Amino acid sequence: MKVIVTVVEKIISEAHIDIPDGLNQSAIKQHIVDRYNTGEMSTDMNIFQVEFESINAQIVQENSSPKSA
């Protein structure tokens, strides 16, 4: 028997980064978003917390569609 298991978790990551001095609030937000979007921040990201959301299993039978369990 094959079972497809789907686990949904909420992962909270945290990064400690240096940004230029003298930026206003809007510029700080834009700087962070730009670094995130370009992938520059991914090496600084550390998993801070993981929260379990749900788990689902589907039994897969030959010659039929998956059924929820």
CYANA upper distance limits for C-alpha pairs under 8 A (distance plus 0.5 A):
  1 MET  CA     59 ILE  CA      7.78
  1 MET  CA     60 VAL  CA      7.45
  1 MET  CA     61 GLN  CA      7.35
  2 LYS  CA     59 ILE  CA      6.55
  2 LYS  CA     60 VAL  CA      5.81
  2 LYS  CA     61 GLN  CA      7.57
  3 VAL  CA     57 ALA  CA      6.86
  3 VAL  CA     58 GLN  CA      5.96
  3 VAL  CA     59 ILE  CA      5.02
  3 VAL  CA     60 VAL  CA      6.22
  4 ILE  CA     57 ALA  CA      6.05
  4 ILE  CA     58 GLN  CA      5.60
  4 ILE  CA     59 ILE  CA      7.01
  4 ILE  CA     60 VAL  CA      7.69
  5 VAL  CA     55 ILE  CA      7.64
  5 VAL  CA     56 ASN  CA      6.23
  5 VAL  CA     57 ALA  CA      4.95
  5 VAL  CA     58 GLN  CA      7.05
  6 THR  CA     55 ILE  CA      6.19
  6 THR  CA     56 ASN  CA      5.66
  6 THR  CA     57 ALA  CA      6.85
  7 VAL  CA     53 GLU  CA      8.18
  7 VAL  CA     54 SER  CA      6.41
  7 VAL  CA     55 ILE  CA      4.99
  7 VAL  CA     56 ASN  CA      7.03
  8 VAL  CA     52 PHE  CA      7.10
  8 VAL  CA     53 GLU  CA      5.80
  8 VAL  CA     54 SER  CA      5.70
  8 VAL  CA     55 ILE  CA      6.80
  9 GLU  CA     50 VAL  CA      7.08
  9 GLU  CA     51 GLU  CA      6.07
  9 GLU  CA     52 PHE  CA      5.12
  9 GLU  CA     53 GLU  CA      5.52
  9 GLU  CA     54 SER  CA      7.57
 10 LYS  CA     50 VAL  CA      6.24
 10 LYS  CA     51 GLU  CA      5.57
 10 LYS  CA     52 PHE  CA      6.98
 10 LYS  CA     53 GLU  CA      7.14
 11 ILE  CA     47 ILE  CA      7.47
 11 ILE  CA     48 PHE  CA      8.19
 11 ILE  CA     49 GLN  CA      6.48
 11 ILE  CA     50 VAL  CA      5.05
 11 ILE  CA     51 GLU  CA      6.95
 12 ILE  CA     47 ILE  CA      6.60
 12 ILE  CA     48 PHE  CA      6.04
 12 ILE  CA     49 GLN  CA      5.57
 12 ILE  CA     50 VAL  CA      6.71
 13 SER  CA     45 MET  CA      6.37
 13 SER  CA     46 ASN  CA      5.83
 13 SER  CA     47 ILE  CA      4.84
 13 SER  CA     48 PHE  CA      5.49
 13 SER  CA     49 GLN  CA      7.40
 14 GLU  CA     45 MET  CA      5.92
 14 GLU  CA     46 ASN  CA      5.86
 14 GLU  CA     47 ILE  CA      6.87
 14 GLU  CA     48 PHE  CA      6.33
 15 ALA  CA     41 MET  CA      7.94
 15 ALA  CA     44 ASP  CA      5.78
 15 ALA  CA     45 MET  CA      5.09
 15 ALA  CA     46 ASN  CA      6.72
 16 HIS  CA     44 ASP  CA      7.40
 16 HIS  CA     45 MET  CA      8.38
 17 ILE  CA     44 ASP  CA      7.83
 19 ILE  CA     28 ILE  CA      8.22
 19 ILE  CA     31 HIS  CA      8.22
 23 LEU  CA     27 ALA  CA      6.07
 23 LEU  CA     28 ILE  CA      6.38
 24 ASN  CA     28 ILE  CA      6.68
 25 GLN  CA     29 LYS  CA      6.80
 26 SER  CA     30 GLN  CA      6.74
 27 ALA  CA     31 HIS  CA      6.48
 28 ILE  CA     32 ILE  CA      6.75
 29 LYS  CA     33 VAL  CA      6.66
 30 GLN  CA     34 ASP  CA      6.46
 31 HIS  CA     35 ARG  CA      6.73
 32 ILE  CA     36 TYR  CA      6.64
 33 VAL  CA     37 ASN  CA      6.50
 34 ASP  CA     38 THR  CA      6.66
 35 ARG  CA     39 GLY  CA      6.78
 35 ARG  CA     40 GLU  CA      5.66
 35 ARG  CA     41 MET  CA      6.16
 36 TYR  CA     40 GLU  CA      6.63
 36 TYR  CA     41 MET  CA      5.74
 36 TYR  CA     42 SER  CA      7.55
 41 MET  CA     45 MET  CA      6.91
 56 ASN  CA     68 SER  CA      8.15
 56 ASN  CA     69 ALA  CA      7.70
 57 ALA  CA     68 SER  CA      6.75
 57 ALA  CA     69 ALA  CA      5.91
 58 GLN  CA     66 PRO  CA      6.36
 58 GLN  CA     67 LYS  CA      5.81
 58 GLN  CA     68 SER  CA      5.04
 58 GLN  CA     69 ALA  CA      5.94
 59 ILE  CA     66 PRO  CA      6.29
 59 ILE  CA     67 LYS  CA      6.03
 59 ILE  CA     68 SER  CA      7.16
 59 ILE  CA     69 ALA  CA      7.23
 60 VAL  CA     64 SER  CA      8.00
 60 VAL  CA     65 SER  CA      7.34
 60 VAL  CA     66 PRO  CA      5.28
 60 VAL  CA     67 LYS  CA      7.28
 61 GLN  CA     65 SER  CA      7.58
 61 GLN  CA     66 PRO  CA      7.33
